[in-house]
Amino acid sequence: MASHFPDHAFLHADQVGILKNRSMAVSGKPDQVLTEEVLFSTYGIHIRVIEVLDGINRKICVPVLKENETRGENP
């Protein structure tokens, strides 16, 4: 399976790989690879990996803005 949506990997994959600059940057189990640090290093976007319990019991990735970032709005 190939996906650009990390949540899919948490749901369906036993092993994942992240490509960067046309080569494998990191691979392994989703919990080890899909971390906030690796996702920021790869995509340059601050992402929170959140564990959702309450009967759902899975992890999701949520992009977040830091104080000095904008939403792409023109000044």
CHARMM-style PDB file with segment names, atoms N, HN, CA, C and O in Angstrom:
ATOM      1  N   MET     1       0.844  -1.173   0.000  1.00  0.00      PROA
ATOM      2  CA  MET     1       0.000   0.000   0.000  1.00  0.00      PROA
ATOM      3  C   MET     1       0.892   1.240   0.000  1.00  0.00      PROA
ATOM      4  O   MET     1       1.872   1.303   0.743  1.00  0.00      PROA
ATOM      5  N   ALA     2       0.565   2.191  -0.804  1.00  0.00      PROA
ATOM      6  HN  ALA     2      -0.231   2.139  -1.408  1.00  0.00      PROA
ATOM      7  CA  ALA     2       1.237   3.490  -0.782  1.00  0.00      PROA
ATOM      8  C   ALA     2       0.215   4.540  -0.372  1.00  0.00      PROA
ATOM      9  O   ALA     2      -0.933   4.509  -0.815  1.00  0.00      PROA
ATOM     10  N   SER     3       0.642   5.470   0.477  1.00  0.00      PROA
ATOM     11  HN  SER     3       1.574   5.495   0.837  1.00  0.00      PROA
ATOM     12  CA  SER     3      -0.263   6.503   0.945  1.00  0.00      PROA
ATOM     13  C   SER     3       0.527   7.742   1.321  1.00  0.00      PROA
ATOM     14  O   SER     3       1.663   7.647   1.786  1.00  0.00      PROA
ATOM     15  N   HSD     4      -0.065   8.879   1.125  1.00  0.00      PROA
ATOM     16  HN  HSD     4      -0.988   8.956   0.748  1.00  0.00      PROA
ATOM     17  CA  HSD     4       0.499  10.131   1.599  1.00  0.00      PROA
ATOM     18  C   HSD     4      -0.218  10.597   2.862  1.00  0.00      PROA
ATOM     19  O   HSD     4      -0.089  11.753   3.266  1.00  0.00      PROA
ATOM     20  N   PHE     5      -0.962   9.706   3.472  1.00  0.00      PROA
ATOM     21  HN  PHE     5      -1.066   8.767   3.144  1.00  0.00      PROA
ATOM     22  CA  PHE     5      -1.770  10.008   4.646  1.00  0.00      PROA
ATOM     23  C   PHE     5      -1.295   9.114   5.791  1.00  0.00      PROA
ATOM     24  O   PHE     5      -1.685   7.948   5.851  1.00  0.00      PROA
ATOM     25  N   PRO     6      -0.463   9.629   6.701  1.00  0.00      PROA
ATOM     26  CA  PRO     6       0.110   8.774   7.743  1.00  0.00      PROA
ATOM     27  C   PRO     6      -0.924   8.021   8.578  1.00  0.00      PROA
ATOM     28  O   PRO     6      -0.632   6.940   9.089  1.00  0.00      PROA
ATOM     29  N   ASP     7      -2.120   8.571   8.721  1.00  0.00      PROA
ATOM     30  HN  ASP     7      -2.358   9.449   8.306  1.00  0.00      PROA
ATOM     31  CA  ASP     7      -3.151   7.869   9.490  1.00  0.00      PROA
ATOM     32  C   ASP     7      -3.453   6.497   8.887  1.00  0.00      PROA
ATOM     33  O   ASP     7      -3.750   5.555   9.622  1.00  0.00      PROA
ATOM     34  N   HSD     8      -3.382   6.372   7.564  1.00  0.00      PROA
ATOM     35  HN  HSD     8      -3.142   7.137   6.967  1.00  0.00      PROA
ATOM     36  CA  HSD     8      -3.614   5.072   6.920  1.00  0.00      PROA
ATOM     37  C   HSD     8      -2.585   4.055   7.395  1.00  0.00      PROA
ATOM     38  O   HSD     8      -2.917   2.895   7.635  1.00  0.00      PROA
ATOM     39  N   ALA     9      -1.333   4.492   7.531  1.00  0.00      PROA
ATOM     40  HN  ALA     9      -1.063   5.435   7.337  1.00  0.00      PROA
ATOM     41  CA  ALA     9      -0.290   3.576   7.976  1.00  0.00      PROA
ATOM     42  C   ALA     9      -0.561   3.089   9.399  1.00  0.00      PROA
ATOM     43  O   ALA     9      -0.363   1.911   9.697  1.00  0.00      PROA
ATOM     44  N   PHE    10      -1.010   3.979  10.275  1.00  0.00      PROA
ATOM     45  HN  PHE    10      -1.171   4.936  10.034  1.00  0.00      PROA
ATOM     46  CA  PHE    10      -1.345   3.546  11.637  1.00  0.00      PROA
ATOM     47  C   PHE    10      -2.465   2.510  11.625  1.00  0.00      PROA
ATOM     48  O   PHE    10      -2.481   1.605  12.460  1.00  0.00      PROA
ATOM     49  N   LEU    11      -3.392   2.635  10.697  1.00  0.00      PROA
ATOM     50  HN  LEU    11      -3.380   3.370  10.020  1.00  0.00      PROA
ATOM     51  CA  LEU    11      -4.538   1.717  10.634  1.00  0.00      PROA
ATOM     52  C   LEU    11      -4.207   0.370   9.999  1.00  0.00      PROA
ATOM     53  O   LEU    11      -4.706  -0.663  10.446  1.00  0.00      PROA
ATOM     54  N   HSD    12      -3.358   0.369   8.948  1.00  0.00      PROA
ATOM     55  HN  HSD    12      -2.952   1.208   8.584  1.00  0.00      PROA
ATOM     56  CA  HSD    12      -3.259  -0.820   8.104  1.00  0.00      PROA
ATOM     57  C   HSD    12      -1.875  -1.445   7.977  1.00  0.00      PROA
ATOM     58  O   HSD    12      -1.779  -2.588   7.530  1.00  0.00      PROA
ATOM     59  N   ALA    13      -0.809  -0.762   8.343  1.00  0.00      PROA
ATOM     60  HN  ALA    13      -0.887   0.166   8.706  1.00  0.00      PROA
ATOM     61  CA  ALA    13       0.525  -1.256   8.030  1.00  0.00      PROA
ATOM     62  C   ALA    13       1.242  -1.873   9.228  1.00  0.00      PROA
ATOM     63  O   ALA    13       1.099  -1.419  10.363  1.00  0.00      PROA
ATOM     64  N   ASP    14       2.008  -2.907   8.946  1.00  0.00      PROA
ATOM     65  HN  ASP    14       2.124  -3.276   8.024  1.00  0.00      PROA
ATOM     66  CA  ASP    14       2.914  -3.483   9.940  1.00  0.00      PROA
ATOM     67  C   ASP    14       4.295  -2.841   9.822  1.00  0.00      PROA
ATOM     68  O   ASP    14       5.020  -2.729  10.811  1.00  0.00      PROA
ATOM     69  N   GLN    15       4.654  -2.423   8.613  1.00  0.00      PROA
ATOM     70  HN  GLN    15       4.065  -2.514   7.809  1.00  0.00      PROA
ATOM     71  CA  GLN    15       5.927  -1.769   8.325  1.00  0.00      PROA
ATOM     72  C   GLN    15       5.645  -0.555   7.439  1.00  0.00      PROA
ATOM     73  O   GLN    15       4.773  -0.604   6.572  1.00  0.00      PROA
ATOM     74  N   VAL    16       6.382   0.527   7.659  1.00  0.00      PROA
ATOM     75  HN  VAL    16       7.090   0.566   8.364  1.00  0.00      PROA
ATOM     76  CA  VAL    16       6.233   1.725   6.830  1.00  0.00      PROA
ATOM     77  C   VAL    16       7.615   2.236   6.449  1.00  0.00      PROA
ATOM     78  O   VAL    16       8.618   1.915   7.085  1.00  0.00      PROA
ATOM     79  N   GLY    17       7.637   3.028   5.408  1.00  0.00      PROA
ATOM     80  HN  GLY    17       6.822   3.289   4.891  1.00  0.00      PROA
ATOM     81  CA  GLY    17       8.868   3.688   4.994  1.00  0.00      PROA
ATOM     82  C   GLY    17       8.553   5.111   4.588  1.00  0.00      PROA
ATOM     83  O   GLY    17       7.483   5.399   4.051  1.00  0.00      PROA
ATOM     84  N   ILE    18       9.493   5.991   4.851  1.00  0.00      PROA
ATOM     85  HN  ILE    18      10.361   5.757   5.288  1.00  0.00      PROA
ATOM     86  CA  ILE    18       9.334   7.381   4.447  1.00  0.00      PROA
ATOM     87  C   ILE    18      10.437   7.701   3.447  1.00  0.00      PROA
ATOM     88  O   ILE    18      11.623   7.505   3.713  1.00  0.00      PROA
ATOM     89  N   LEU    19      10.016   8.195   2.300  1.00  0.00      PROA
ATOM     90  HN  LEU    19       9.053   8.354   2.084  1.00  0.00      PROA
ATOM     91  CA  LEU    19      10.960   8.596   1.270  1.00  0.00      PROA
ATOM     92  C   LEU    19      11.272  10.075   1.410  1.00  0.00      PROA
ATOM     93  O   LEU    19      10.388  10.886   1.687  1.00  0.00      PROA
ATOM     94  N   LYS    20      12.540  10.418   1.215  1.00  0.00      PROA
ATOM     95  HN  LYS    20      13.258   9.760   0.990  1.00  0.00      PROA
ATOM     96  CA  LYS    20      12.961  11.816   1.224  1.00  0.00      PROA
ATOM     97  C   LYS    20      14.073  11.951   0.189  1.00  0.00      PROA
ATOM     98  O   LYS    20      15.044  11.195   0.199  1.00  0.00      PROA
ATOM     99  N   ASN    21      13.916  12.915  -0.694  1.00  0.00      PROA
ATOM    100  HN  ASN    21      13.127  13.529  -0.702  1.00  0.00      PROA
ATOM    101  CA  ASN    21      14.896  13.117  -1.763  1.00  0.00      PROA
ATOM    102  C   ASN    21      15.132  11.845  -2.569  1.00  0.00      PROA
ATOM    103  O   ASN    21      16.269  11.503  -2.893  1.00  0.00      PROA
ATOM    104  N   ARG    22      14.047  11.154  -2.886  1.00  0.00      PROA
ATOM    105  HN  ARG    22      13.123  11.432  -2.623  1.00  0.00      PROA
ATOM    106  CA  ARG    22      14.045   9.955  -3.724  1.00  0.00      PROA
ATOM    107  C   ARG    22      14.737   8.742  -3.122  1.00  0.00      PROA
ATOM    108  O   ARG    22      15.082   7.808  -3.847  1.00  0.00      PROA
ATOM    109  N   SER    23      14.945   8.739  -1.828  1.00  0.00      PROA
ATOM    110  HN  SER    23      14.665   9.498  -1.240  1.00  0.00      PROA
ATOM    111  CA  SER    23      15.527   7.556  -1.199  1.00  0.00      PROA
ATOM    112  C   SER    23      14.829   7.297   0.133  1.00  0.00      PROA
ATOM    113  O   SER    23      14.171   8.173   0.694  1.00  0.00      PROA
ATOM    114  N   MET    24      14.990   6.085   0.615  1.00  0.00      PROA
ATOM    115  HN  MET    24      15.525   5.373   0.160  1.00  0.00      PROA
ATOM    116  CA  MET    24      14.356   5.691   1.869  1.00  0.00      PROA
ATOM    117  C   MET    24      15.050   6.400   3.027  1.00  0.00      PROA
ATOM    118  O   MET    24      16.225   6.150   3.298  1.00  0.00      PROA
ATOM    119  N   ALA    25      14.340   7.266   3.696  1.00  0.00      PROA
ATOM    120  HN  ALA    25      13.386   7.469   3.477  1.00  0.00      PROA
ATOM    121  CA  ALA    25      14.908   8.018   4.817  1.00  0.00      PROA
ATOM    122  C   ALA    25      14.862   7.195   6.095  1.00  0.00      PROA
ATOM    123  O   ALA    25      15.808   7.198   6.882  1.00  0.00      PROA
ATOM    124  N   VAL    26      13.761   6.498   6.292  1.00  0.00      PROA
ATOM    125  HN  VAL    26      12.993   6.496   5.653  1.00  0.00      PROA
ATOM    126  CA  VAL    26      13.581   5.704   7.510  1.00  0.00      PROA
ATOM    127  C   VAL    26      12.506   4.654   7.234  1.00  0.00      PROA
ATOM    128  O   VAL    26      11.572   4.888   6.468  1.00  0.00      PROA
ATOM    129  N   SER    27      12.656   3.508   7.867  1.00  0.00      PROA
ATOM    130  HN  SER    27      13.415   3.318   8.489  1.00  0.00      PROA
ATOM    131  CA  SER    27      11.633   2.469   7.745  1.00  0.00      PROA
ATOM    132  C   SER    27      11.552   1.698   9.045  1.00  0.00      PROA
ATOM    133  O   SER    27      12.498   1.677   9.832  1.00  0.00      PROA
ATOM    134  N   GLY    28      10.416   1.068   9.260  1.00  0.00      PROA
ATOM    135  HN  GLY    28       9.647   1.084   8.621  1.00  0.00      PROA
ATOM    136  CA  GLY    28      10.200   0.292  10.475  1.00  0.00      PROA
ATOM    137  C   GLY    28       8.730   0.222  10.805  1.00  0.00      PROA
ATOM    138  O   GLY    28       7.879   0.419   9.938  1.00  0.00      PROA
ATOM    139  N   LYS    29       8.432  -0.056  12.047  1.00  0.00      PROA
ATOM    140  HN  LYS    29       9.123  -0.217  12.752  1.00  0.00      PROA
ATOM    141  CA  LYS    29       7.036  -0.130  12.504  1.00  0.00      PROA
ATOM    142  C   LYS    29       6.454   1.279  12.573  1.00  0.00      PROA
ATOM    143  O   LYS    29       7.175   2.229  12.876  1.00  0.00      PROA
ATOM    144  N   PRO    30       5.160   1.425  12.295  1.00  0.00      PROA
ATOM    145  CA  PRO    30       4.544   2.758  12.292  1.00  0.00      PROA
ATOM    146  C   PRO    30       4.803   3.560  13.563  1.00  0.00      PROA
ATOM    147  O   PRO    30       5.083   4.756  13.480  1.00  0.00      PROA
ATOM    148  N   ASP    31       4.720   2.939  14.729  1.00  0.00      PROA
ATOM    149  HN  ASP    31       4.493   1.967  14.796  1.00  0.00      PROA
ATOM    150  CA  ASP    31       4.942   3.673  15.976  1.00  0.00      PROA
ATOM    151  C   ASP    31       6.369   4.204  16.101  1.00  0.00      PROA
ATOM    152  O   ASP    31       6.603   5.208  16.774  1.00  0.00      PROA
ATOM    153  N   GLN    32       7.317   3.536  15.457  1.00  0.00      PROA
ATOM    154  HN  GLN    32       7.127   2.720  14.910  1.00  0.00      PROA
ATOM    155  CA  GLN    32       8.708   3.958  15.527  1.00  0.00      PROA
ATOM    156  C   GLN    32       9.055   4.983  14.452  1.00  0.00      PROA
ATOM    157  O   GLN    32       9.927   5.829  14.654  1.00  0.00      PROA
ATOM    158  N   VAL    33       8.379   4.908  13.317  1.00  0.00      PROA
ATOM    159  HN  VAL    33       7.671   4.221  13.153  1.00  0.00      PROA
ATOM    160  CA  VAL    33       8.711   5.761  12.172  1.00  0.00      PROA
ATOM    161  C   VAL    33       7.865   7.027  12.140  1.00  0.00      PROA
ATOM    162  O   VAL    33       8.388   8.110  11.877  1.00  0.00      PROA
ATOM    163  N   LEU    34       6.593   6.912  12.396  1.00  0.00      PROA
ATOM    164  HN  LEU    34       6.167   6.032  12.609  1.00  0.00      PROA
ATOM    165  CA  LEU    34       5.689   8.055  12.273  1.00  0.00      PROA
ATOM    166  C   LEU    34       5.656   8.845  13.579  1.00  0.00      PROA
ATOM    167  O   LEU    34       4.652   8.869  14.291  1.00  0.00      PROA
ATOM    168  N   THR    35       6.767   9.477  13.866  1.00  0.00      PROA
ATOM    169  HN  THR    35       7.583   9.457  13.288  1.00  0.00      PROA
ATOM    170  CA  THR    35       6.882  10.302  15.059  1.00  0.00      PROA
ATOM    171  C   THR    35       6.832  11.772  14.652  1.00  0.00      PROA
ATOM    172  O   THR    35       7.036  12.112  13.486  1.00  0.00      PROA
ATOM    173  N   GLU    36       6.564  12.618  15.607  1.00  0.00      PROA
ATOM    174  HN  GLU    36       6.399  12.342  16.553  1.00  0.00      PROA
ATOM    175  CA  GLU    36       6.515  14.058  15.330  1.00  0.00      PROA
ATOM    176  C   GLU    36       7.848  14.545  14.773  1.00  0.00      PROA
ATOM    177  O   GLU    36       7.873  15.377  13.866  1.00  0.00      PROA
ATOM    178  N   GLU    37       8.939  14.043  15.298  1.00  0.00      PROA
ATOM    179  HN  GLU    37       8.920  13.367  16.035  1.00  0.00      PROA
ATOM    180  CA  GLU    37      10.263  14.478  14.862  1.00  0.00      PROA
ATOM    181  C   GLU    37      10.549  14.047  13.427  1.00  0.00      PROA
ATOM    182  O   GLU    37      11.027  14.852  12.627  1.00  0.00      PROA
ATOM    183  N   VAL    38      10.264  12.792  13.091  1.00  0.00      PROA
ATOM    184  HN  VAL    38       9.876  12.139  13.741  1.00  0.00      PROA
ATOM    185  CA  VAL    38      10.526  12.288  11.739  1.00  0.00      PROA
ATOM    186  C   VAL    38       9.626  12.995  10.723  1.00  0.00      PROA
ATOM    187  O   VAL    38      10.088  13.360   9.642  1.00  0.00      PROA
ATOM    188  N   LEU    39       8.366  13.188  11.052  1.00  0.00      PROA
ATOM    189  HN  LEU    39       7.991  12.892  11.929  1.00  0.00      PROA
ATOM    190  CA  LEU    39       7.444  13.844  10.124  1.00  0.00      PROA
ATOM    191  C   LEU    39       7.850  15.298   9.896  1.00  0.00      PROA
ATOM    192  O   LEU    39       7.736  15.793   8.774  1.00  0.00      PROA
ATOM    193  N   PHE    40       8.321  15.996  10.932  1.00  0.00      PROA
ATOM    194  HN  PHE    40       8.414  15.594  11.843  1.00  0.00      PROA
ATOM    195  CA  PHE    40       8.782  17.372  10.744  1.00  0.00      PROA
ATOM    196  C   PHE    40      10.038  17.393   9.892  1.00  0.00      PROA
ATOM    197  O   PHE    40      10.164  18.226   8.994  1.00  0.00      PROA
ATOM    198  N   SER    41      10.954  16.502  10.157  1.00  0.00      PROA
ATOM    199  HN  SER    41      10.852  15.826  10.887  1.00  0.00      PROA
ATOM    200  CA  SER    41      12.197  16.438   9.392  1.00  0.00      PROA
ATOM    201  C   SER    41      11.922  16.153   7.914  1.00  0.00      PROA
ATOM    202  O   SER    41      12.612  16.677   7.040  1.00  0.00      PROA
ATOM    203  N   THR    42      10.927  15.334   7.640  1.00  0.00      PROA
ATOM    204  HN  THR    42      10.366  14.908   8.350  1.00  0.00      PROA
ATOM    205  CA  THR    42      10.606  14.954   6.268  1.00  0.00      PROA
ATOM    206  C   THR    42       9.816  16.023   5.538  1.00  0.00      PROA
ATOM    207  O   THR    42      10.140  16.366   4.401  1.00  0.00      PROA
ATOM    208  N   TYR    43       8.783  16.555   6.177  1.00  0.00      PROA
ATOM    209  HN  TYR    43       8.520  16.277   7.101  1.00  0.00      PROA
ATOM    210  CA  TYR    43       7.849  17.448   5.492  1.00  0.00      PROA
ATOM    211  C   TYR    43       7.989  18.916   5.869  1.00  0.00      PROA
ATOM    212  O   TYR    43       7.440  19.782   5.188  1.00  0.00      PROA
ATOM    213  N   GLY    44       8.717  19.209   6.947  1.00  0.00      PROA
ATOM    214  HN  GLY    44       9.163  18.505   7.500  1.00  0.00      PROA
ATOM    215  CA  GLY    44       8.870  20.593   7.379  1.00  0.00      PROA
ATOM    216  C   GLY    44       7.596  21.178   7.959  1.00  0.00      PROA
ATOM    217  O   GLY    44       7.403  22.394   7.966  1.00  0.00      PROA
ATOM    218  N   ILE    45       6.729  20.301   8.445  1.00  0.00      PROA
ATOM    219  HN  ILE    45       6.885  19.314   8.439  1.00  0.00      PROA
ATOM    220  CA  ILE    45       5.450  20.721   9.020  1.00  0.00      PROA
ATOM    221  C   ILE    45       5.381  20.182  10.440  1.00  0.00      PROA
ATOM    222  O   ILE    45       5.671  19.009  10.676  1.00  0.00      PROA
ATOM    223  N   HSD    46       5.000  21.026  11.378  1.00  0.00      PROA
ATOM    224  HN  HSD    46       4.764  21.978  11.186  1.00  0.00      PROA
ATOM    225  CA  HSD    46       4.828  20.565  12.749  1.00  0.00      PROA
ATOM    226  C   HSD    46       3.559  19.726  12.819  1.00  0.00      PROA
ATOM    227  O   HSD    46       2.473  20.183  12.461  1.00  0.00      PROA
ATOM    228  N   ILE    47       3.716  18.506  13.280  1.00  0.00      PROA
ATOM    229  HN  ILE    47       4.598  18.135  13.570  1.00  0.00      PROA
ATOM    230  CA  ILE    47       2.609  17.555  13.341  1.00  0.00      PROA
ATOM    231  C   ILE    47       2.576  16.952  14.735  1.00  0.00      PROA
ATOM    232  O   ILE    47       3.612  16.561  15.273  1.00  0.00      PROA
ATOM    233  N   ARG    48       1.408  16.877  15.309  1.00  0.00      PROA
ATOM    234  HN  ARG    48       0.566  17.194  14.873  1.00  0.00      PROA
ATOM    235  CA  ARG    48       1.216  16.175  16.581  1.00  0.00      PROA
ATOM    236  C   ARG    48       0.670  14.792  16.274  1.00  0.00      PROA
ATOM    237  O   ARG    48      -0.284  14.649  15.510  1.00  0.00      PROA
ATOM    238  N   VAL    49       1.271  13.785  16.863  1.00  0.00      PROA
ATOM    239  HN  VAL    49       2.046  13.901  17.484  1.00  0.00      PROA
ATOM    240  CA  VAL    49       0.749  12.423  16.782  1.00  0.00      PROA
ATOM    241  C   VAL    49      -0.014  12.199  18.080  1.00  0.00      PROA
ATOM    242  O   VAL    49       0.552  12.226  19.172  1.00  0.00      PROA
ATOM    243  N   ILE    50      -1.310  11.978  17.927  1.00  0.00      PROA
ATOM    244  HN  ILE    50      -1.770  11.956  17.039  1.00  0.00      PROA
ATOM    245  CA  ILE    50      -2.200  11.909  19.081  1.00  0.00      PROA
ATOM    246  C   ILE    50      -2.839  10.527  19.136  1.00  0.00      PROA
ATOM    247  O   ILE    50      -3.311  10.003  18.127  1.00  0.00      PROA
ATOM    248  N   GLU    51      -2.844   9.955  20.321  1.00  0.00      PROA
ATOM    249  HN  GLU    51      -2.460  10.381  21.140  1.00  0.00      PROA
ATOM    250  CA  GLU    51      -3.523   8.686  20.518  1.00  0.00      PROA
ATOM    251  C   GLU    51      -4.960   8.957  20.924  1.00  0.00      PROA
ATOM    252  O   GLU    51      -5.218   9.598  21.943  1.00  0.00      PROA
ATOM    253  N   VAL    52      -5.886   8.468  20.126  1.00  0.00      PROA
ATOM    254  HN  VAL    52      -5.676   7.947  19.298  1.00  0.00      PROA
ATOM    255  CA  VAL    52      -7.311   8.652  20.387  1.00  0.00      PROA
ATOM    256  C   VAL    52      -7.846   7.369  21.006  1.00  0.00      PROA
ATOM    257  O   VAL    52      -7.794   6.302  20.395  1.00  0.00      PROA
ATOM    258  N   LEU    53      -8.347   7.482  22.197  1.00  0.00      PROA
ATOM    259  HN  LEU    53      -8.389   8.349  22.694  1.00  0.00      PROA
ATOM    260  CA  LEU    53      -8.892   6.313  22.884  1.00  0.00      PROA
ATOM    261  C   LEU    53     -10.412   6.341  22.755  1.00  0.00      PROA
ATOM    262  O   LEU    53     -10.915   6.428  21.635  1.00  0.00      PROA
ATOM    263  N   ASP    54     -11.136   6.273  23.813  1.00  0.00      PROA
ATOM    264  HN  ASP    54     -10.727   6.202  24.723  1.00  0.00      PROA
ATOM    265  CA  ASP    54     -12.596   6.390  23.825  1.00  0.00      PROA
ATOM    266  C   ASP    54     -13.266   5.497  22.775  1.00  0.00      PROA
ATOM    267  O   ASP    54     -14.132   5.949  22.026  1.00  0.00      PROA
ATOM    268  N   GLY    55     -12.852   4.221  22.730  1.00  0.00      PROA
ATOM    269  HN  GLY    55     -12.148   3.854  23.339  1.00  0.00      PROA
ATOM    270  CA  GLY    55     -13.474   3.274  21.808  1.00  0.00      PROA
ATOM    271  C   GLY    55     -12.890   3.270  20.414  1.00  0.00      PROA
ATOM    272  O   GLY    55     -13.184   2.363  19.634  1.00  0.00      PROA
ATOM    273  N   ILE    56     -12.068   4.257  20.070  1.00  0.00      PROA
ATOM    274  HN  ILE    56     -11.829   4.993  20.703  1.00  0.00      PROA
ATOM    275  CA  ILE    56     -11.458   4.314  18.736  1.00  0.00      PROA
ATOM    276  C   ILE    56     -10.111   3.604  18.747  1.00  0.00      PROA
ATOM    277  O   ILE    56      -9.811   2.807  17.859  1.00  0.00      PROA
ATOM    278  N   ASN    57      -9.308   3.898  19.754  1.00  0.00      PROA
ATOM    279  HN  ASN    57      -9.552   4.545  20.476  1.00  0.00      PROA
ATOM    280  CA  ASN    57      -8.036   3.235  19.996  1.00  0.00      PROA
ATOM    281  C   ASN    57      -7.109   3.206  18.784  1.00  0.00      PROA
ATOM    282  O   ASN    57      -6.756   2.137  18.285  1.00  0.00      PROA
ATOM    283  N   ARG    58      -6.720   4.390  18.319  1.00  0.00      PROA
ATOM    284  HN  ARG    58      -7.007   5.258  18.725  1.00  0.00      PROA
ATOM    285  CA  ARG    58      -5.738   4.485  17.242  1.00  0.00      PROA
ATOM    286  C   ARG    58      -5.031   5.826  17.321  1.00  0.00      PROA
ATOM    287  O   ARG    58      -5.432   6.710  18.079  1.00  0.00      PROA
ATOM    288  N   LYS    59      -3.978   5.969  16.534  1.00  0.00      PROA
ATOM    289  HN  LYS    59      -3.652   5.252  15.918  1.00  0.00      PROA
ATOM    290  CA  LYS    59      -3.238   7.218  16.487  1.00  0.00      PROA
ATOM    291  C   LYS    59      -3.630   7.992  15.244  1.00  0.00      PROA
ATOM    292  O   LYS    59      -3.965   7.418  14.207  1.00  0.00      PROA
ATOM    293  N   ILE    60      -3.582   9.314  15.374  1.00  0.00      PROA
ATOM    294  HN  ILE    60      -3.310   9.780  16.216  1.00  0.00      PROA
ATOM    295  CA  ILE    60      -3.841  10.193  14.232  1.00  0.00      PROA
ATOM    296  C   ILE    60      -2.760  11.271  14.195  1.00  0.00      PROA
ATOM    297  O   ILE    60      -2.132  11.572  15.210  1.00  0.00      PROA
ATOM    298  N   CYS    61      -2.554  11.841  13.020  1.00  0.00      PROA
ATOM    299  HN  CYS    61      -3.064  11.597  12.195  1.00  0.00      PROA
ATOM    300  CA  CYS    61      -1.600  12.932  12.832  1.00  0.00      PROA
ATOM    301  C   CYS    61      -2.378  14.219  12.595  1.00  0.00      PROA
ATOM    302  O   CYS    61      -3.279  14.274  11.758  1.00  0.00      PROA
ATOM    303  N   VAL    62      -2.012  15.255  13.347  1.00  0.00      PROA
ATOM    304  HN  VAL    62      -1.280  15.210  14.027  1.00  0.00      PROA
ATOM    305  CA  VAL    62      -2.708  16.531  13.251  1.00  0.00      PROA
ATOM    306  C   VAL    62      -1.676  17.634  13.008  1.00  0.00      PROA
ATOM    307  O   VAL    62      -0.809  17.857  13.853  1.00  0.00      PROA
ATOM    308  N   PRO    63      -1.754  18.330  11.864  1.00  0.00      PROA
ATOM    309  CA  PRO    63      -0.836  19.449  11.639  1.00  0.00      PROA
ATOM    310  C   PRO    63      -1.152  20.592  12.601  1.00  0.00      PROA
ATOM    311  O   PRO    63      -2.316  20.873  12.888  1.00  0.00      PROA
ATOM    312  N   VAL    64      -0.105  21.243  13.091  1.00  0.00      PROA
ATOM    313  HN  VAL    64       0.840  21.014  12.857  1.00  0.00      PROA
ATOM    314  CA  VAL    64      -0.286  22.363  14.010  1.00  0.00      PROA
ATOM    315  C   VAL    64       0.561  23.538  13.556  1.00  0.00      PROA
ATOM    316  O   VAL    64       1.578  23.367  12.883  1.00  0.00      PROA
ATOM    317  N   LEU    65       0.132  24.718  13.930  1.00  0.00      PROA
ATOM    318  HN  LEU    65      -0.694  24.856  14.477  1.00  0.00      PROA
ATOM    319  CA  LEU    65       0.894  25.925  13.638  1.00  0.00      PROA
ATOM    320  C   LEU    65       1.655  26.333  14.887  1.00  0.00      PROA
ATOM    321  O   LEU    65       1.109  26.319  15.990  1.00  0.00      PROA
ATOM    322  N   LYS    66       2.896  26.691  14.712  1.00  0.00      PROA
ATOM    323  HN  LYS    66       3.339  26.702  13.816  1.00  0.00      PROA
ATOM    324  CA  LYS    66       3.675  27.265  15.806  1.00  0.00      PROA
ATOM    325  C   LYS    66       3.412  28.764  15.810  1.00  0.00      PROA
ATOM    326  O   LYS    66       2.859  29.289  14.843  1.00  0.00      PROA
ATOM    327  N   GLU    67       3.788  29.455  16.857  1.00  0.00      PROA
ATOM    328  HN  GLU    67       4.237  29.028  17.643  1.00  0.00      PROA
ATOM    329  CA  GLU    67       3.470  30.876  17.012  1.00  0.00      PROA
ATOM    330  C   GLU    67       3.957  31.746  15.854  1.00  0.00      PROA
ATOM    331  O   GLU    67       3.282  32.709  15.490  1.00  0.00      PROA
ATOM    332  N   ASN    68       5.103  31.432  15.274  1.00  0.00      PROA
ATOM    333  HN  ASN    68       5.652  30.650  15.570  1.00  0.00      PROA
ATOM    334  CA  ASN    68       5.672  32.276  14.222  1.00  0.00      PROA
ATOM    335  C   ASN    68       5.261  31.849  12.819  1.00  0.00      PROA
ATOM    336  O   ASN    68       5.770  32.412  11.850  1.00  0.00      PROA
ATOM    337  N   GLU    69       4.369  30.887  12.670  1.00  0.00      PROA
ATOM    338  HN  GLU    69       3.956  30.430  13.457  1.00  0.00      PROA
ATOM    339  CA  GLU    69       3.912  30.443  11.359  1.00  0.00      PROA
ATOM    340  C   GLU    69       2.589  31.104  11.004  1.00  0.00      PROA
ATOM    341  O   GLU    69       1.837  31.522  11.885  1.00  0.00      PROA
ATOM    342  N   THR    70       2.312  31.194   9.713  1.00  0.00      PROA
ATOM    343  HN  THR    70       2.923  30.854   8.998  1.00  0.00      PROA
ATOM    344  CA  THR    70       1.045  31.722   9.251  1.00  0.00      PROA
ATOM    345  C   THR    70       0.255  30.636   8.549  1.00  0.00      PROA
ATOM    346  O   THR    70       0.773  29.555   8.269  1.00  0.00      PROA
ATOM    347  N   ARG    71      -0.972  30.926   8.276  1.00  0.00      PROA
ATOM    348  HN  ARG    71      -1.392  31.804   8.504  1.00  0.00      PROA
ATOM    349  CA  ARG    71      -1.840  29.986   7.573  1.00  0.00      PROA
ATOM    350  C   ARG    71      -1.831  30.219   6.077  1.00  0.00      PROA
ATOM    351  O   ARG    71      -2.775  29.813   5.399  1.00  0.00      PROA
ATOM    352  N   GLY    72      -0.820  30.847   5.541  1.00  0.00      PROA
ATOM    353  HN  GLY    72      -0.054  31.176   6.091  1.00  0.00      PROA
ATOM    354  CA  GLY    72      -0.773  31.103   4.121  1.00  0.00      PROA
ATOM    355  C   GLY    72      -1.571  32.334   3.715  1.00  0.00      PROA
ATOM    356  O   GLY    72      -1.809  32.569   2.530  1.00  0.00      PROA
ATOM    357  N   GLU    73      -1.981  33.117   4.705  1.00  0.00      PROA
ATOM    358  HN  GLU    73      -1.787  32.927   5.668  1.00  0.00      PROA
ATOM    359  CA  GLU    73      -2.771  34.318   4.412  1.00  0.00      PROA
ATOM    360  C   GLU    73      -1.847  35.432   3.970  1.00  0.00      PROA
ATOM    361  O   GLU    73      -0.722  35.548   4.457  1.00  0.00      PROA
ATOM    362  N   ASN    74      -2.316  36.240   3.060  1.00  0.00      PROA
ATOM    363  HN  ASN    74      -3.230  36.146   2.665  1.00  0.00      PROA
ATOM    364  CA  ASN    74      -1.539  37.384   2.616  1.00  0.00      PROA
ATOM    365  C   ASN    74      -1.676  38.519   3.630  1.00  0.00      PROA
ATOM    366  O   ASN    74      -2.776  38.818   4.095  1.00  0.00      PROA
ATOM    367  N   PRO    75      -0.529  39.156   3.971  1.00  0.00      PROA
ATOM    368  CA  PRO    75      -0.615  40.252   4.960  1.00  0.00      PROA
ATOM    369  C   PRO    75      -1.404  41.433   4.457  1.00  0.00      PROA
ATOM    370  OT1 PRO    75      -1.560  42.422   5.174  1.00  0.00      PROA
TER     371      PRO     75
END
